């Protein structure tokens, strides 16, 4: 396979949002990677926030964090989980970032007194952001455009794609349009008209779709497929069916059966002698769909009514569970409902508990009660980020006897701030992008449970938090059996706590779920599920 110039694939959506552009993009990336191409995927988000860091998870689901500390859209998590390769701040672009950059340039006089307009200044900046990844020698860059064709917010991105297609020349870029075929139960048929309108709207913007991927509840009959090809101006082979499946991890194989990767390579004039090898992926899927045992884990959090808020945790359970041939059933527990009276009933029967990350004081006391229940009843528990801080507060109150111990996030005047702010955080006013973010080193104590789990003394994990364990209390914690077994080698900040005389009682300040992929399940999730199955 000879080295080519970077090729670009643009993925747009029509008819409705949330059709699964991210999963289709990730699946295509996996297929192309398995055929020997160096692939990355980026997401263009039309909202005006700089990033999703300050968004409530109910708005956009989980905020995903990259190795280099960018707070990004949750789709980047899918990209990493499928490609088993890290993304960066360049893989997620928002309208907020685009306008911020253009306005800063205008203030500096970079436009030489010209009137700053959407075309060419905004579209040029979008182009620059799309092409920036090509410096890393990728063969193919897949760019997913958020929102739906026709949205006012998406117009500058669609126009940029039109310009880029023209500038790059034939066979150097292509557009995949993901659309919906609604099923009318009354007449028992799939309707193609919404897709035709969506493609026509794209054409009105000067873009012709090269491939149509159709989300559908039922198989597309031959005559409907032919109709779509004819009225949407695409070859028959380029109409790809994407049926609702049991799990998102089936999608790559489903698309491969329709030669999706061959269609794309033909459109981009690329050749590969290597067939797509999904052997490991299929092994994972087989184990995932045919577990030998089952375990129920309570996920205690405050955003449980939108499960996308904890999507990386849910997927990490699947990766580690499949590796152990164990089905992980998640009991979603809203921490705001937990009281001393109902805690036992709410958590009865679970084999393990995970206290989830989050911000703000809503539902905090329910999480403290959860940590106490897990500690006293020897139920395996993993606390992530805020979860670790909750374990700290609970231990200080109920073991050390500091009944009013708290985190400074919830009580700035607490007598015992076992969780507090670092000096450099105390005067921070801006909320966005000002936390401890991205990959940080952690040294694990020899002989500790975490040292055994990772099989290494030095690890790197991703962070997203502002408050830290107050090191003034380390001595008291350790004397009473809650050990600080992970610390940052540069700052001395506590990264992890564990209880040796408990089946599994581990709190980590970092987010292990961000690094779990299908190919490499996270060792901490694997160890946690193993502890739950042996309970």
Residue, then its C-alpha position, 0 to 999 in steps of 0.5 A: x500500500x503506497x503512501x497517499x496524501x491525507x484523504x477526508x471523510x465527512x459524516x453528516x446527519x439528516x432527518x433527526x439528531x442522535x442517529x448514531x453518527x459517532x458509532x458509524x464514524x467509529x465503526x468505519x474508522x475501525x474497519x479502515x484501521x484493520x485494513x492497514x490505514x492510519x486513521x483518526x476521527x474528529x468531531x465538529x460541534x455546532x454549539x457556542x460553548x467553548x467545550x462541554x466542560x461547563x455543561x450539565x451532563x443532562x445537556x450533552x451526556x458525559x464530558x470526555x477528557x483526552x490525554x492532553x487535557x481537553x474536555x470534549x464531546x462523549x463521541x471522542x470516547x467512542x472513537x478511542x474505544x473503537x480505534x484503541x488510540x488516543x485523541x487530542x484537543x484537535x479532535x473536537x472543535x466547537x463553534x465557540x472555539x472557532x469564533x473565539x479564535x477569529x475574534x482574537x485575531x480580529x482584536x490583534x488586527x490580523x485581518x488588516x482592517x477587513x470586515x470579518x464575516x462568516x465567509x471567508x473568515x469563519x469557514x477558513x478557521x473551520x478548514x484550518x481546524x479540520x486540516x490540522x490533524x493532517x500534520x500527524x501523517x494520517x492516511x484518512x481523517x474522518x470528520x463527524x459534523x454534529x447536529x442535523x443538516x438544515x440546522x442554522x448552527x450547522x450551516x458554516x460547517x456544511x459550507x466549509x465541507x463544500x469548499x473543501x471538497x472543491x479545493x481537495x479535488x476529486x477522490x480526495x474527500x467524500x461525504x457520508x450522509x446518515x439518515x433515518x428511514x421511519x417505519x409506519x406500523x399502520x401501513x407496514x412500510x419504511x418511508x424514504x421521503x424524509x431521506x430524500x428531502x434531507x439529501x436534497x437539502x444537502x444538495x441545496x448547500x452545494x454538497x452531493x452525498x457519496x454514500x447514504x447510511x440508513x438507520x432503520x428498524x427493519x431490513x430495507x427491501x430491494x425496491x426501496x434501496x433502488x428508490x433511495x439510490x435513484x432519488x438521492x443520486x448515489x450508486x446502489x452499492x453506496x446505500x448502506x443499511x444500518x439496522x437497530x442491533x442489540x449492541x453498538x459493538x455489532x455495528x462494524x461487522x454489520x457494515x462490513x458485511x455490506x462492503x462499507x469499507x470497500x465502498x469508501x476506499x473506492x470513492x477515495x481511490x485507495x487500495x489495500x491488499x489487507x482484508x479487514x481483520x476483526x478477529x479480536x473484535x469478534x472474540x470480544x463480542x462473542x464473550x460479551x454476548x455469551x457470558x458464563x456468569x452474571x453480577x449486579x453492580x450499583x452505580x450511585x450518582x446524581x445524573x442516573x436518569x440520563x445514562x449517557x452521563x456515565x457512558x464511559x463507566x458503563x462501557x468500561x464495565x462491558x469491556x472488563x466484563x467480557x474479558x472475564x466472561x461476566x455479564x455486568x448488570x448495572x443498577x442505576x441508583x439516584x443518590x438524592x433518594x438515599x436515606x438512612x432508612x432506605x439505604x439497605x433496601x436500595x443496595x440490597x442484593x448488589x455484589x458491588x458498588x461504584x460511586x460515580x464522579x460529579x460536581x455540586x452538593x446535590x445528592x452528596x449525603x446519599x453518596x456518603x451513606x453509600x460509602x458507609x454501607x459498603x465499608x461496614x458491610x464489606x461490599x466491594x466498592x470503587x469510588x471514582x474522582x468525587x467517589x474517592x472524595x466521598x469515601x474520604x469524607x465518610x471515613x473522617x466522619x465515622x472512623x476518625x470521629x470528625x462528625x462535621x468533616x466535609x469537602x470545601x466544595x460543599x462547605x467552605x467553613x468546615x472544621x475538617x476540610x479533608x478535601x480542599x483546594x490547592x493554593x493555585x485553585x483558590x483564586x480561580x474564577x473561570x470554571x471552564x478548563x481550569x481544573x486538573x485535567x488530562x494525563x497525570x503520573x501516579x506512583x503506586x506503593x509496592x505491595x499495595x492492591x493497586x500495585x498488584x492490579x496494574x502490575x506496575x509502580x508507575x502509571x498515568x491516568x486522566x483527571x478532571x477535578x478541582x478539589x484534592x485530598x488534604x494531605x494534612x490528614x494522611x497520617x490519621x487516615x493511614x493509622x486507622x487503616x485507609x491507606x494512601x497508596x497512590x501519589x503524584x510524584x511531582x506534587x505529592x498529591x494523593x491519587x488513590x486510597x485503599x483499605x487492606x482489610x476489605x475485599x475491595x474498597x478503593x478510591x481513585x482521584x482519576x478517571x480510569x474509565x476514559x482509558x478502557x477500550x475494547x482491545x484493552x479493558x482497564x485493569x482496575x475495572x477488571x479487578x473490581x468486577x472480579x472482586x464482585x464475582x467472588x463476593 
